[in-house]
Amino acid sequence: MWFRRDLRLADNPALTAAATAEHLVCAFVLDERILRSPRMSAARVTYLRQALVDLDDRLAAAGNRLVVLEGDPATTLVDLARAVGAAAVHATTDHTPFATARDEAVRTALEAVEVPLESHDGTAIVRPATVLTGSGSPYQVFTPFHRAWKDARHDDPLPVPALPPAPDGVPDGVDATDHPLLAADPLDEPWPDGGEGPARDRLDAWLADGVDDYDDQRDVLAANGTSRLSADLHLGCLSAREAWSRLDRRRTGQSTFATELAWRDFYLHVMAAWPEAARTAFRPEYRDLPWHDDPEGLQAWTEGQTGYPVVDAAMRQLRRMGWMHNRARMIVASFLCKDLLIDWREGEAHFLAHLVDGDIANNNGGWQWAAGTGTDAQPFFRIFNPVSQGRRFDPDGDYVRTYVPELRDVPAPAIHSPWTLSKDDQDRYGVVIGQDYPAPIVDHAEARDRALAWYESNRR
């Protein structure tokens, strides 16, 4: 069993298939191409290390263990298969372009020693390429996809299989608890522990106390109104199919959360059908947009120094904890792409470099939605106003005060437009705009007009 983004025992079709053998070797490969990539965040590395330790503990309790290898899977897995006399290698299908190319290389290498690579679905709730339009093509818009997706076959989650023992002669592998490739600088606000055990505890807690209020609380930036399960789903410590199956979709909050899980499936289906979308605009008319080269604007955005408090709070939250509220992701993405006219791929890369839940399909889908370049994207003329967004979704200013302490004494609603304060009020609240906190780097009204004209004149 070659574990990748399926670091769990429950509802794992690949593991269930592999466990029918007389002996089973469970392996994970530390791949420097991934772990040393500039798009691999410290938060994700830390979560991965914790998840591997948790998986090893759970395998040990079931009478097996995890062998952690280091190197190119096309070499290390062939060597392991030879060493133990493997009859097959089982893995969960991954649909990103990198994973597809890697798996083909591994498949070819294993075939040379007459060992098949058996791929199993287990990342999406409903298998990609099975939810199709009447003409047999994949959906490009979420709403009709969702209608068809709900009517598609949803298999029940699989139980944890009985695991056969490992054979003799299995190499020891490396220590995942103290390996250089899994070392990462700690965050100011460490993410909760990774692994199937903690993930299942979080799901239980969310279903018991949280999900029923999801419809009302999910957009409140200062509230703990979202599931915080995204990292668990990304690395497969939690099965999306199990999470979906445990929801009572007759209840409003749970139905809304189920729709969010369907959005996750939608972006996985899109990535599987159009892998080129990982690198370029999904919509051809937006593939040659002359995005602005604005290093200073990009730096102000990444550092949370734009002068727009809700944008800056979100970007600082990302750096502090490797995570950002989903509403905030939409706000900062709109600001980068439309107020600054900076290429959405810059934002996509920055998110992947910091997010604990950095997922290629979902991150790409979200950024292209915000930029207006993707499947089912928001129209290019829909441009978020960072002031009104802040006042609507952080009405008391608590989210801003948490991450922008320079503004802690500014009352709402002025906290979302502090440059409008008089000099006397700035002195009273202890924040001089342009000195203690930056003035806005763009005027939003002017930037909006510029963006509308730019998109209209440049789309093909």
C-alpha positions, 0 to 999 in steps of 0.5 A, spaced: 500 500 500 503 506 497 500 512 502 499 519 499 493 523 500 489 518 504 493 517 510 487 514 514 485 507 515 477 508 515 474 508 508 480 507 504 479 503 498 486 502 496 488 499 503 481 495 503 484 492 496 491 491 498 489 488 505 486 482 501 493 479 500 496 474 505 502 479 507 501 487 506 507 492 506 504 499 508 509 505 505 510 512 504 515 516 500 518 522 502 519 526 495 524 532 495 520 535 489 514 536 493 517 537 500 522 542 498 518 545 493 516 553 494 509 551 494 510 547 500 508 550 506 511 549 513 504 548 516 503 543 511 509 539 512 508 539 520 501 537 519 504 531 514 509 529 519 504 529 525 499 525 520 505 520 518 506 518 526 499 518 527 498 513 521 504 509 524 501 508 531 494 506 528 497 501 523 501 498 529 495 497 533 492 493 527 498 489 527 502 492 521 507 498 521 508 504 516 515 504 512 517 511 510 522 511 504 526 517 501 527 519 494 524 518 487 518 513 488 519 510 481 526 508 484 524 507 492 517 503 490 521 498 485 526 497 490 521 495 496 517 491 491 523 487 489 525 486 496 519 483 499 516 480 493 510 484 492 505 482 487 502 489 486 502 496 489 495 499 491 494 507 491 489 512 491 488 516 484 490 523 485 488 528 479 493 533 479 498 534 473 504 532 477 501 526 481 499 524 474 506 524 471 509 521 477 504 515 477 505 514 470 513 514 471 512 509 477 507 505 473 512 504 468 518 502 473 513 497 476 511 494 470 519 493 468 519 488 474 512 485 473 508 488 478 502 492 477 500 499 480 493 498 482 489 505 482 483 506 486 478 512 487 478 515 494 479 522 494 472 525 491 466 523 494 463 521 487 468 519 482 471 524 477 469 523 470 462 520 472 458 526 473 457 528 466 452 532 462 447 530 457 452 530 451 457 526 455 462 532 457 464 534 464 460 540 467 463 547 467 458 550 472 457 548 479 449 549 479 448 543 474 453 539 476 451 539 483 444 537 481 447 531 477 452 530 483 446 529 488 443 524 483 449 520 482 451 514 486 454 515 493 457 509 495 457 508 503 464 509 507 468 502 508 470 500 515 477 499 517 479 493 514 483 487 518 490 488 516 494 482 514 501 482 517 508 485 514 512 479 510 519 478 513 525 482 510 521 489 510 526 494 510 526 499 516 525 506 512 527 512 515 524 516 522 518 520 520 518 524 527 525 527 526 527 527 518 530 533 515 525 533 510 519 534 515 522 539 519 519 546 519 519 552 522 513 553 528 508 558 526 505 563 531 499 560 532 500 552 531 495 548 527 491 543 531 495 536 530 494 532 524 492 525 523 486 521 522 485 520 530 485 528 531 481 529 524 476 524 526 475 528 533 474 534 529 469 531 525 465 528 531 465 535 535 463 539 528 457 534 527 455 535 535 456 542 536 457 547 530 455 544 523 447 546 525 449 554 525 454 553 519 449 557 515 448 563 519 456 563 522 460 561 516 461 568 513 462 571 520 470 573 520 471 573 527 467 567 529 469 560 529 463 558 525 467 553 520 469 546 520 476 547 520 477 540 516 480 542 510 487 540 512 484 533 514 480 533 507 486 535 503 491 530 506 486 524 506 486 523 514 479 524 513 474 521 508 470 526 505 465 521 503 464 519 510 463 526 512 458 527 507 455 521 509 454 523 516 450 529 515 443 530 516 442 534 509 434 535 511 437 541 516 439 547 513 446 548 516 448 541 514 445 542 507 449 548 506 456 544 509 454 538 504 454 543 498 461 546 500 463 538 500 460 538 493 464 544 491 470 540 493 468 535 489 467 539 483 474 542 483 477 535 483 472 533 477 474 540 473 482 538 475 481 531 472 478 533 466 482 539 464 489 539 468 491 544 464 487 549 468 493 548 473 497 552 469 493 557 465 486 560 465 480 555 464 477 560 460 480 561 453 478 569 452 482 570 459 489 566 457 493 572 455 491 578 459 496 583 460 496 583 468 500 588 471 507 587 474 507 591 481 512 588 485 511 593 491 503 592 490 504 584 491 509 585 497 504 590 500 499 585 499 503 579 502 505 582 508 498 585 510 500 592 509 495 594 503 492 600 508 485 596 507 484 593 514 480 586 512 485 585 507 491 586 511 488 582 517 487 576 513 494 576 510 497 576 517 492 571 519 495 566 513 502 568 516 501 567 523 497 560 522 497 557 515 490 558 514 485 563 512 477 564 513 474 562 506 470 569 506 477 572 507 480 568 501 475 571 497 476 578 499 484 578 498 483 574 492 479 580 489 483 585 491 489 582 488 486 581 481 482 586 481 484 592 485 491 591 483 490 587 477 496 582 479 496 575 476 492 570 480 497 565 479 501 570 484 496 569 489 495 562 488 502 560 489 503 565 495 497 561 498 500 554 497 506 556 500 503 558 506 496 554 507 496 548 511 490 546 507 493 548 500 490 543 495 491 544 488 484 543 485 481 547 490 486 553 491 486 553 483 479 553 483 478 559 488 483 563 485 480 563 478 473 564 481 475 570 484 479 572 478 473 571 473 478 566 469 475 560 471 470 555 470 463 558 474 467 564 475 464 570 478 463 575 473 469 580 472 465 586 473 463 583 480 469 586 484 469 586 492 469 592 496 474 591 502 471 596 506 463 594 505 466 587 506 469 588 512 463 592 515 458 586 513 462 580 515 466 583 521 461 588 523 464 589 530 472 589 528 474 584 532 477 580 526 481 586 524 483 587 531 486 580 532 491 581 526 492 588 526 493 591 533 495 598 530 487 599 530 485 595 536 483 602 539 479 604 533 471 603 534 467 600 528 465 602 523 471 606 522 476 601 523 474 598 516 476 605 513 481 608 518 484 613 513 477 617 514 479 619 521 480 626 523 487 628 525 484 629 532 481 622 532 487 618 529 491 621 535 485 619 540 485 612 537 493 612 537 494 610 530 497 615 525 495 613 518 501 613 514 505 612 520 503 607 524 498 604 519 499 605 512 494 609 507 491 605 502 495 603 496 490 604 491 483 608 491 478 602 491 473 606 487 478 608 482 481 601 482 474 598 480 473 603 474 480 601 472 479 594 472 472 594 469 475 598 463 482 593 463 478 587 463 473 589 457 478 591 453 483 585 454 479 579 453 479 576 447 
